[in-house]
Amino acid sequence: MVQRLSTTVSSTQKEDQFAKLVGEFGLWQFIIFASVSMVKLSSGWVQMAILFLTPKMDYWCVEFANSTANIASLLAALEIGLVSNATCYADCVRYEYDTSPFENTILSEWDLICDRAWLASLTQTILQFGILIGSILFGFLSDRYGRKNMFLISVILLIGLGFALPFSPSYVVFTTLRFFLGVASAGTMVISFVIVMEAIGPSYREIFGCLFQIPFIIGHMTIPAFAYYFRNWDTYLLALAVPPVMYISYFCLLSESPRWLLSCGRVEEATRIVTKAAAMNNLPLMNIEQTLIKLSVDRKSCSREVKPNYLTLFRPSLRLTTICSLLMWLALGFIFFGLNQYISHTSSNPFVSVAAAGAIQIPANLLSIYLIRYFGRKFTTSFFFCMCGACTIALGNVPNLTFWMTLLLGTMGVSFAAIVAASIYIYTSELFPTVVRNMGLGASSMSMRIGSMIAPFVVNLNTTITWLPTLVFGVVPLAAGLVVLLLPETKGRALPDSIQEAQNMN
């Protein structure tokens, strides 16, 4: 059981005193936000790269095992329509591909067609599984050993694996590297958001919590540009690996989270960082250490005697919060990735469709700042979960929809999902206490990956039962909207530091 210091203050008082020391937002917070948020660019590139690694393409057999037909005659037959594109033959030993507008993809590189076609989907599933494992692993390690150290490790892995991936000699090596790339990417995603949220004061948390997602959206929008100028899968991935080199600057810019240090009772280290932050923000430097001693929740929470783990999330005081968070994030991953994939299948121009799907999320993300700030996290998350579900159900189950109505409903569904994505990050980070906050976000992110791994299989149902995918994609967020109602509102409240404080929020 976490032991507390005899001198304690209320959650609101603690937040006010901490904000008085470093300010709610100043130069110190700006440097943290502006630098750390850039890591989300690579999150978008890593997760959306598959759209241009496995595009739809034509292929035909040019060599049969038991045939004297030559390539020229086959191609001639193809031109006059005697041989169908994308047709598999039991005795075919070699296929050729029309990869236009690309020069080479992983499909043509490793013949991921016919009875090997499922391997193209598997490599994305493995990536998402890597993100799932990384969310659990780095969520635990960063709560145990610190935000900074684990973040820097994940960044180095991200850069190294990014450069290794284009030189994969086989599909097995390629997919294995993608798994570890997912693990590293998860570390940067989970830890970076917590670093920002623990530095910024409550008055600015809504604004910068939403703005933090903008680099991910920009990554989503810009990945078609990489694919457009680099038409081979290896040069395309190599180009994506270059920009993350800028993350090496984190070794110079980043400091440990003072909140995490205080939760561990490491007041002296926290004092040095807070003193530097106060000086950068032109705030008084007197009595910093004495104030931090009062704010220190537990000097032993990171000692060998007391080490929170993932089982802590299922203690009676946190059980409802954890279960609801897992369900909400599973629904978000399911609808966000599923709906984007479903809509992308309706366009013949992948460059335009992918960029548009990303661009539509920017105004929705900016709108979420106002919604979260004035209507609260609980209402915003619940309401737009339900709105997303309603639009998605209508998309595939209202008869005689015109093209423009279909486009409008799809766009609105993606926009509402983007609003939920922006609000749920802030909401979850405020529900879990400091001692297990990264583990809470890590478990939630894991649940999101499970949803994103299920979504492609539901999308594929469109080939047999056209109305079923949108019905499933609609019912799930409606159910998630009801689950949100079981949680407390966190608007205007201090970040809980101890498990007891988190329990008192209910």
N, C-alpha and C positions, 0 to 999 in steps of 0.2 A: 504494500500500500504506500502510495506516495506520501512522504512526511513533509509537512509545511513548516516554514519559519513561524515563530510566534508572532512576529510583526507582519501583518498582512493588511492589505487595503482592498477595497472593492474593485471589481473588474473595470468599472468606468473610471475610477480614480487612477488606477494603474495606467490606463491608456492615456489619460490626460497628462499625467506626470511624465510618461515616456515621451509623449509628443512635445512637451515643454522642453525636454532635454535636446532632442534632435530636430524638432519641428515636424509638422505633418508632411510638408513637401518643400524641398529646397534643392540646392545644388547637389548635395550628397545623394538624395533620393533620385534626382534626375539622372545622375551618372549611372546609378544602379539600374534604373529602368531602361535608359537609352541603350546601355550596353547589353544587359542580360536578355532583354526582349528580342534582340536580333537573332538569338539562337532559334527562335521559332520559324525563321525562314527555312532552315534546313529541315524542320519538322514537316513543313508543307512539301518540300522537294522529295524527301524520303518516302512519304506515304502516297504521293500522287504520281511518282515516276512511272509506276506500272502502266498508266494509261497510254504511254508512248513506247513502252517496252513490248507490249502484247496487243498491238492494234489489230483490227479486223483486216484480213488480207485474203487474196486468192492464191490458189496453188493447184498444180496439176501433175500427174505422173508423167515422167519422161523416160522411165526404164522399168520394164516388167521382167520378172524372173523367168517366165516361160513365153517370151514373145520375141519375134524378129523385127517388130516395128521399131523404126528408128526415130530419133528425136524430131527430125524435120517433119516427118509425116504426122507425128502427133501434134506438133505445133500448128501445122496446116489444118488438121481436123479441128483443133481448138478454135482457130480463127473463124471457121464457117459454122461453129456451133455443134459439131459432132461429138466433142468431148466437153463435159461440164467442168466448170471451175469448182474448187473446194470439194472434190469427190475423192473418197478413199477407196483403194483397191487392195484386196487381200494379197495379190502377188506383185505389188509395186515395190521396187527396191530403191527408187530415188524419185524425189519430187523437186520441182522448181517452183519459185514463188514470185508473185507480183506484190512486192512490199510497198509500192507507191502509196503515199508520197515519201516513204522512207527508203533508205538504201539497204539496211539490214536491221533485223530485230532479233530478239532472243528466240522467237518462234522459228525463224528461218535458220538461225545459227545452230540450234540443237533439235530441229525437226519436231517441234512441239505441236503436232497436228495429229488428227485421226486418233489412234489408240493412246497417243501420248499427249493429247490436248489438255487433259486434266492437270498435267504438270505446270502449265502456264498459270492456272489459278492457284495451284499449291504454293508457288513461290511467294505470292502475296499473302496467302494464309500463314506461311511460315514467318514472314516479316511481322505480321500482326501478332503472332504468337511470341515473337521476340520482344515486341513492345509490351505485351502482357507480362512476360517474365521480368523485363527491365523495370516496369512500374512497381512490381512487388519488391524486387531486389534493391533498387536505388531508393525507394521510399523508406525501406527499413534501414539501409546503411546511412542515409542522410540524417535520420532522426537519431541514430546511434553515434555516428562519427562526425557529424557536421555537414552543413549545406555546402560550404565552399569546396572542401576536399573531394567529396563525391561528385560535385558538379564538374570540377576540373578533370577528374578521371573520365567521366562520360564524354566530355568534349574531346579529349585526346583520342578516345576510342572511335568517336564519330569521324574525326578527320582521317585517322589511319585506315579505317575500314572503307571510307568513301573512296580513297585512292586505290585500295586493293581490288575493289569490286570490278572495275572495267577490265582488269587483266585476268578474270576468271577463265581457266582453261576448259571447264566443263560445267554442265548444269548443276551437278551436285555441289561443286565448290561455290558456284554463284549463289545458290539457294542457302548454303551454310553461312556464307558471308552476309547475306541479307538478314538472316536470323540475328546474328550478332550486331548488325547495324541497327536493327529494331531495338535490341536491348540498350544500346548506347543512346539512341534517339529518345527512348522513354526516360532515361536518366536526365537528359537535358530538359525535357518537357516538364516532368514532375517537379524537379528541384527548382528550376528557374522561376516558376510561378510563385512558389512559396517564398523564395528570396525577396521577390518584389513585394508581395503582400505583407511580409513581416517588416519591411522598411518604411512603407508608406502609411501615413496616418488615416484614421477612419473617414475623414471628410473627403479624401481624394481616392479612397479605395475603389469606389464604383467606377470612376473615370478611368483610372489606370488599369484596373482589372479588365475592363473592356478593350482599352487601347492595346493591352498586351497581346490580344489575339490578332491584331492587324497584320503583323509580320507573317503569321501563318497564312493568312488570306493572300497576302502579296506573293508568298511562295507558291500558293495554289495558282494564282493568276499568271505568274512569270514562267512557270515550267513549260508552257507551250512554246515560249520563245527559245528556250534551250533546245527543245525538240525540233523546232523549225530550222535552226541554224546548224544543228548537229544531227544528221539523219542516220548515223550508225549508232547502235545501242551502246558500244563501248566509248566512243567519243562523247556521246550524250551524257553518260554517267561520269566520265572524266571531267566534263565541263561543270557538272553539278557538284563535283568534289572540291573544286578550286575555291569558291567563295567562303566556305566554312573555315579556311585557314585563318581568317581574321579573328576567330574565336580565341586564338592563342593570346590575344591581348588581355583576356580575363585574368591571366596570371599576374598582371600588373594592376588591374583595375578593381578586382573583386576582394572584398573582405568578408569575414564570417558574419552570420546574422547575429546581432546583439541579443535578440529575443531567444535564440537557441542557446546562446552562452548563458543567459540568465536562468533559463529553465534547467541548465546543468549546474547552476551554482558557481559558474566561472566568472565571478564579478570583476576581477582584475582585468581580464582580457576584454570583457564587455566595456569596461570603463575607458580603455585606450581607444576603442573604435568609436564609442559614443562621443568622447572628447573631440576626436578628429571630425566627426560628423557635425557636432555643434559649432566647431570653428568654421567649417566650410559654409554653414548656414547662418553665420554671424549671430549666434546665440550665446548666452552667458555660459561660462565654463566652471562656475562655482558649484560646489556641493554635488557634483555629478556622481561620485562614488557612493556617497551616503544615500542618495536617492535610489541608485541601482541596488544597493543592499536591501532596501525596503521592497523593491520590485522583484527581487529574486524569489521565485516561487518555491524552489527546491534546490538546495546545494548538492543533493545526492541523486537526482533523477537520472543522471548519466553515469553514476558510479557503478562499480561492479555489483553492488548489492541490489540496485534497482535498475533494471533494464527493460523498458517497455518493448513489447513485440506485437505481432499481428493479432495474437489472442487477446491483447488488451482492448482491441477495437470491439470485441464481442462481450466485454464485461456488461453487466446489467445497466450501468450508467451510460454506456455508449452503444448498446446493441441496436436500439431502434434507429439511431442516427446512421449507423453503419449499414444496416440492411436497406434502409430507404435510399441512401446514397448509391449503393451498389445497383439497385433497381433503376434509379434515375439515369445513371451513367450507361447502363446496359442499353436502355431505351434510346438514349442520345446517340450512341455509337451505331446502333441498328438503323435508326431513321436517317442520320446525317450521311453516313457513307452509302447506305442503300438507296436513298432518294437521289443523291448526286449521281450514282451509277445508273440508276433507272432513267434519269433525264438525259444523261450523256449518250445513251443508246439511241436516242431519237434524232441525233444530228449526224449528217454526213461529213461534217468538217470538224475533226477533233480539236484542232487548234482554237477555233472560235468557241466551240461549246465548252471546253474546259476553262478557258479564260473568262467566259461569261458567267459560268457557275461560281467562279471565285469572286468576280467583280460584284455580283448581286449581294454578296455577304457584307461588303463594306458599309453601305448605308444602314443595313440591319444592325450591324455591330455598333455603329455610332448612335443609333436610336436606342439601343439597349442601355447606354449610359444614362439617358433621361429616365427610362422606364425603371431601372434598378434604383436609381437615386430617389425618385419620387413615389414609386409604388411598392418598393421593397423587393427583396430577393424571392420571397415565397410566392407572392402573387404573380410576379413576372414569369418565373419558371413554370408554375402551374398553368397559367393562362395560355402561354405560347406553346407549351406542350400540346394542349388541347386544340389550339388553332391549327397547329401543324398537322395534327391527326385528322381534323375535319377537312382541310384542304386536300390531303393525300387520299382520303377515302373518296372525295368527290372527283378527284383526278381520273380514277379508273372505273368508277361505278355510277356516274351520272351519264345517262345515254345522250347521244347526239350532241356532244360537245364540239364546238368549232375549234379550229387550230389555235385561234387567239385565246379562247377560254382555257384550253389545255395548257398553253404557254403561261397564262396568268396564274392558274392554280399551281403549276409546278414551281414557278418563280416565288410565289407567296409561301409555299411549303418550305423551300430552301431558306428563305429569309427568316421565317419563324424558327426553324431549326438553328439558324445562326444566332438568333437572339437567345435561345435556350443555352447554346454552347457558351456564349459570353457570360451569362448570368450564373450558370451552374458552377463554373470555376470559382467565382467569388463566394457563392453560397457555401460550397463544400469547404473551402479554406477557412471560413468563419465558423463552421459547425464543429470542427475538430480542434482540440486543444494543442498547444505548441508541442507538448512532449510526444504526440503521435500524429501531428498534422501531415507530415510527409507520408507516413504510412497510410493515413486515411485517404489522401489524394492518390497514392500509389495503388491502393486496393480499388478505388473508384475507377482509375484509369484502366486497370486490369479488366474490370467489368465492361468498360466501354469497348475494349478490344474484342471481348467475346461477342458483343453485339455486332461489331464490324466484321467479324469472321463468319457470322451466320448470314448477314445481309446478302452476299452474292448468291447464295443458294436460293433465297427467296426471289431475287431478281430473275433468276433463270426459270422460275415457274411461269413467267410471262409467255414462254413458248408453247405451253400446254393449256394453262388456264389464265387468260389475259386479265381478268378482273381480280384474281387472288393476291398478287403482290401488293397492289395499292391498298387493298383491304387490310392485309396484315400490317403493312407499314403505317396505316392509319390507326388501327386499334391499339397498338403498342404505346405510342405517345399519349393517347387518351388515358390509358391505364396509369402511365407514369405521372400524368398531371394530377391524378387523384392521390397517388402515393405522396407527392410533395406536401399535401395538406396535413400529413401526420407530423411534419417537422415544424420547429419554431421559426419565427422571423428573427433575422440577425441584423437588420438594418439599424445603424446607430449604436450598436453594441461593441464593446471592446473585444478584441481577439481573446478567447479563453486560453489561459496558459496551463492550467491544471485540469485533470479529469473531473474534479469536483466542480470547477467553474463551468465546464461544459454541461454537466448534469443540471446545474442551477438554471441554465438557459431554457430548459423544457418547462 
